[in-house]
Amino acid sequence: MQYLKVPHAVFALNLCPTDLKVYLYLLKCQNALGTATVRLRTICEQCAIASVTTVRAALRRLEARGLAVQRHRYGQDGRLLCSAYAVQQLGGRWFKLWLGVRPFSLDKSAFAVYLYLCRQRVCYSGKACPSQNVIAAALGIARRTVCDAVARLTELGAVIKGKFWRGKHNLYWIMQTVSEVWAKKETPLSNPAVTATETKARSKAFNAITTIMRLLLFVKLFLLHPLDFLFGADCAIFDTQFLDLTFNPKKEKKILPI
């Protein structure tokens, strides 16, 4: 499965969510030489950005910081082709951002929060426990924006919030650890993954499976220990010798009175 290597140092650059999204998309599109050749309209469509002007402004800010240098390309007839961007590589440690879940289809705030949760998640469990204040400070956005982004991610199914007791919690399960589920659904994260009808159908299916399992357990107990199941171990109707499956009255010796 394809994934994008995201360096941890990208959060130290203090990029706004739009610049962060565009920069990582250029990293995704780059070739072996570190050059990404992509159209502005393609960036708008793949990154869920409304206008080309917003992309141009983000590229200018990235070029001013030396993260992406634009190179104009021309055809044989002198026509201006789509530009190529030399993307600066950041060293150090990195983490995986799975592309099977289509993270670039999220809006900019949800993408930034989802990216930070992927950075903080534990590899073997897929859990992350950063507080909303920590996320807001790392991304340079308001805490209310983080709260709204978490609510959208939870609604879309990209993140599952955990609760062990009543009150507020900051435990999240990152769904990129089970990205094969999204591959089966073939549904992008920008659309609601579970509708009301699907939720009701899944609830009915779960109840049916639970009922069948209970019936099978009932039959199993009845076949293994029928008398114990019906009358109990201390039955007043039958003596304990009838409840003992190893008891054979024919093999018992009769004791004659003296």
URRADA-V997218 format. One record per pair of residues at least 4 apart in sequence whose C-alpha atoms are under 8 Angstrom apart, sorted by the first residue. I is the first residue (numbers start at 0). GAP is how many residues later the second one is. D is the distance in whole Angstrom. If there is no record, write none. Layout:
# URRADA-V997218
I/GAP/D
I/GAP/D
This chain:
# URRADA-V997218
0/97/8
0/98/8
0/99/7
1/96/6
1/97/6
1/98/7
2/93/6
2/94/5
2/95/4
2/96/5
2/97/8
3/24/6
3/92/6
3/93/5
3/94/6
3/95/7
4/89/6
4/90/6
4/91/5
4/92/6
5/4/8
5/18/8
5/88/5
5/89/5
5/90/6
5/91/7
6/83/6
6/84/7
6/85/7
6/86/6
6/87/4
6/88/6
7/4/8
7/84/7
7/85/6
7/86/5
7/87/7
7/111/8
8/4/7
8/81/7
8/82/7
8/83/7
8/84/8
9/4/8
9/5/8
9/80/7
10/4/7
10/127/7
10/128/7
13/124/8
13/125/7
13/126/7
14/4/6
14/5/6
14/124/8
15/4/6
15/123/7
15/124/7
16/4/6
16/91/5
16/92/6
16/94/8
16/95/6
16/122/8
17/4/6
17/40/7
17/90/6
18/4/6
18/39/5
18/40/7
18/42/8
18/43/7
19/4/6
19/92/8
20/4/6
20/26/7
20/83/7
20/87/7
20/90/7
20/91/8
21/4/6
21/21/8
21/25/7
21/33/8
21/36/7
21/37/8
22/4/6
22/39/8
22/44/8
22/45/8
23/4/6
24/4/6
24/18/8
24/22/8
24/79/8
25/4/6
25/10/6
25/59/8
25/61/7
26/9/7
26/60/7
28/7/5
28/8/7
28/9/7
29/4/5
29/5/5
29/6/4
29/7/7
29/57/7
30/4/6
30/5/6
33/52/6
33/53/6
33/54/8
33/55/8
34/49/6
34/50/5
34/51/5
34/52/6
35/48/6
35/49/5
35/50/6
35/51/7
36/45/7
36/46/6
36/47/4
36/48/6
37/4/7
37/5/7
37/44/6
37/45/7
37/46/7
38/4/7
38/43/5
38/44/7
39/4/6
39/12/6
39/15/7
39/16/8
39/42/8
40/4/6
40/11/6
41/4/6
42/4/6
42/6/8
42/12/7
43/4/6
43/5/5
43/6/7
43/7/7
43/8/6
43/11/7
44/4/7
45/58/6
45/59/6
46/57/5
46/58/6
46/59/8
46/60/8
47/56/7
47/57/6
47/58/7
47/59/6
48/5/7
48/6/7
48/58/8
49/4/8
50/4/7
51/4/6
52/4/6
53/4/6
54/4/6
55/4/6
56/4/6
57/4/6
58/4/6
58/9/7
59/4/6
60/4/6
61/4/6
61/5/5
61/6/6
61/7/8
62/4/6
62/5/5
62/6/5
62/7/7
65/22/7
66/20/6
66/21/5
67/17/6
67/18/5
67/19/5
67/20/6
68/16/5
68/17/5
68/18/7
69/13/7
69/14/6
69/15/5
69/16/7
70/12/6
70/13/5
70/14/6
70/15/8
71/8/7
71/9/7
71/10/7
71/11/5
71/12/6
72/7/6
72/8/5
72/9/6
72/10/6
72/11/7
73/4/6
73/5/5
73/6/5
73/7/5
74/4/5
74/5/6
74/6/6
94/23/8
94/24/6
95/22/8
96/18/7
96/21/7
96/79/8
97/4/8
97/5/8
97/78/6
97/81/8
98/4/7
99/79/6
99/80/8
99/82/7
99/83/7
100/75/7
100/78/6
100/81/6
100/82/7
100/87/7
100/88/7
101/86/6
101/87/6
102/8/7
102/86/7
103/7/7
104/83/7
104/84/6
104/85/6
105/4/6
105/5/5
105/83/6
105/84/5
106/4/6
106/83/8
107/4/6
108/4/6
108/36/7
108/37/7
108/40/6
109/4/6
109/36/8
109/39/5
109/40/7
109/42/7
109/43/7
110/4/6
111/4/6
111/27/7
112/4/6
112/22/7
112/26/8
112/33/7
112/36/7
112/37/7
113/4/6
113/39/8
114/4/6
115/4/6
115/19/7
116/4/6
116/11/6
116/13/8
116/57/7
117/10/8
117/56/7
119/8/5
119/9/7
119/10/7
120/4/8
120/5/6
120/6/5
120/7/4
120/8/8
120/53/7
121/4/5
121/5/5
121/6/6
122/4/8
125/47/6
125/48/6
125/49/8
125/50/8
125/51/6
126/44/7
126/45/6
126/46/5
126/47/6
127/43/6
127/44/5
127/45/6
127/46/7
128/41/5
128/42/5
128/43/6
129/4/6
129/5/7
129/40/6
129/41/7
130/4/6
130/39/6
131/4/6
131/11/6
131/14/6
131/15/7
131/38/8
132/4/6
132/10/6
133/4/6
134/4/6
134/8/8
134/11/7
135/4/6
135/5/5
135/6/6
135/7/5
135/10/6
136/4/7
140/4/7
140/5/7
141/4/7
142/4/6
143/4/6
144/4/6
145/4/6
146/4/6
147/4/6
148/4/6
149/4/6
149/9/8
150/4/6
151/4/6
152/4/6
152/5/5
152/6/6
153/4/6
153/5/5
153/6/6
153/7/7
154/37/7
155/33/6
155/34/7
155/35/7
155/36/5
155/37/6
155/38/8
156/18/7
156/32/8
156/35/8
156/36/6
156/37/8
157/16/7
157/17/5
157/18/8
157/31/7
158/13/6
158/14/6
158/15/5
158/16/6
159/12/6
159/13/5
159/14/7
159/15/7
160/8/8
160/9/7
160/10/6
160/11/5
160/12/6
161/7/7
161/8/8
161/9/5
161/10/6
161/11/7
162/6/6
162/8/7
174/4/6
177/4/8
178/4/7
179/4/6
180/4/6
181/4/6
181/5/6
181/6/8
182/4/8
186/4/7
186/6/7
187/5/8
188/4/7
193/4/6
193/5/6
194/4/6
195/4/6
196/4/6
197/4/6
198/4/6
199/4/6
200/4/6
201/4/6
202/4/6
203/4/6
204/4/6
205/4/6
206/4/6
207/4/6
208/4/6
209/4/6
210/4/6
211/4/6
212/4/6
213/4/6
214/4/6
215/4/6
216/4/6
217/4/6
218/4/6
219/4/6
220/4/6
220/5/7
220/8/7
221/4/5
221/7/6
224/4/6
225/4/6
226/4/6
226/5/7
226/16/6
227/4/4
227/5/5
227/15/7
230/4/6
232/7/8
232/10/7
233/6/7
234/4/7
234/5/7
237/4/6
237/5/8
238/4/7
239/4/6
240/6/6
241/5/7
247/4/7
